[in-house]
Amino acid sequence: MDASPLRDPTIGTGAAAGGPAPGRVVIDARALSLTFDTADGVVHALSDVDLTVREGEFVSFIGPSGCGKTTLLRVIADLERATGGSITVDGVAPAEARTQRLYGYVFQAPALLPWRNVLANVTLPLEIFGMDKASRLEHARRNLDLVNLAGFEKKFPWQLSGGMQQRASIARALSFDPKLLLMDEPFGALDEIVRDKLNEQLLKLWAETAKTVVFVTHSIPEAVFLSTKIVVMSPRPGRIIDVIDCDLPADRTLEIRETAQFLAIAHRVREGLRAGHSYDD
Amino acid sequence: MTIDAAIAPASRPRGPGLLARAFAGTTGPVVTIVAVLMVVWYAAAVWLNAPLVQSETPLSTAELVDATLALERPLLPAPHQILIELKKTVLDTPVTSKRSLVQHAWVTLSSTLTGFAFGALLGLLLAVAIVHVRSLEKSLMFWIVSSQTIPILAVAPIIIVVLGAIGVTGLVPKAIISAYLCFFPVTAGMVKGLTSPDRLHVDLMRTYDASPSATFWKLRVPASVPFLFTSLKVAIAASLVGAIVGELPTGAQAGLGARLLAGSYYGQTIQIWAALFAAAALAATMVGLVGALEGFVLRQMGTRR
């Protein structure tokens, strides 16, 4: 894991800048559990989850549906409350992290407001935070540049392709410069060609912005290609069964997927998924 | 090309013909239905009015048909008789005259619009209250729905008489009846509209730690706009019904309702039908205007393609 250049020196824990020292802990979950009471009985969405995410990391949660990967992300975002264990986000409770607007959240669907054009969609959080108009526009333009959507400011969501809509939603999540970017299968609904392209762009964006990214996916190649750390999860109960360091070089291109190192990591992820899931259904 | 077109402008095929284009849109079907209705109407007028024709001498079939369509007080007036009556009372009578249908329509329209304004406002406020205070949905919604199960024809005279007894007459009682009829579709539509944003958008606002008022103005209100216009179209038509019903029980001197009532007292069927047509035209115009406003607003919001 080579996260040090991405660390913010002003809030670091004192590790020497530039060295391969681990970043500050941003997300720290201990024995986290979450149960839902449903008509069919108690569902253990998360069970005994321990997780550490450090500053500047790109961490992917991977697993079959029902393994709690989205639930875990929603607990981090304070969209769900854990029923047991403890979790801190940037040293505070998730609820406080949310009110401090420490994270930007990218949903599975772009979730753009159809009555706002691209620019107005990206400025939405800034309006809510009460930022003045000039700064709003400046922030929005900068982030639209970052996702290669400059020139599309006046377009409405329905005039954009699915990939462009999701890029606009990423620009919106980044618009207020949060420390943490939480992404819930953002490219799940896109075709593979667009997905590859956006994966490359996302890596570039991650390198440029030095954000800590937590990324939910069910695609093994996507997880290995993007991540510095892969968290393999398993359903019934939702739990972590393996955490794999993905120490591929930082400047990855799509070709890296043919290398032996990439395939070895992908293999380990697949083994983990297989071990945690009996495929009896 | 331009020369060709100038020489033989008609012979050059230009996509589908006029008829095909008319039927691709709404014009063709509407015209067809109207034509069918006219045929049925004339046939029914002849059939219903035939017993009313009095004659000393036996009539030929053609004479009988002519006579059935020219009665002064037919059972069912023919469309052209209604049109002549409309022309007479709308175009040929000065607006200031008591016989002018325009004046009567204006009386009804003014109470319709007053009632609509208050009813829509009341409906909106109720919807906002219900969406914000969940307990109100349980307590208020029952009464709101119940209020609409009471036949307005029974309530209207009570309102008119009670308000008349305390000296409130004219426009206000009628507007109250209109408002009573038209707040409900607005409340029902707007409760649905204000709660229409999907889970994703509500979660999104939550990630921004948006205040309830920010969520309301930036998410719920814009999302409810299509619902608003749909309910306003229903409400304005209901409001007109309310105004007309409000003109019936007291035998009001003016308004389309008064014309309907007077017409039925004196067997002036043509007058009744003319008033009916005026009311229908009024309703269609108002719904059309709300629809045009809807189109404009949705285009401004960028949601209409």
Interface residues (C-beta under 8 A of the other chain):
Chain A: A77 D78 L79 R98 T99 R101 Y103 G104 Y105 F107 A109 A111 L113 P114 W115 R116 N117 L124 P125 E127 I128 F129 F156 W158
Chain B: L200 H201 D203 L204 M205 R206 T207 Y208 D209 A210 S211 A214 K218 L219 P222 A223 V225 M301 G302 T303 R305
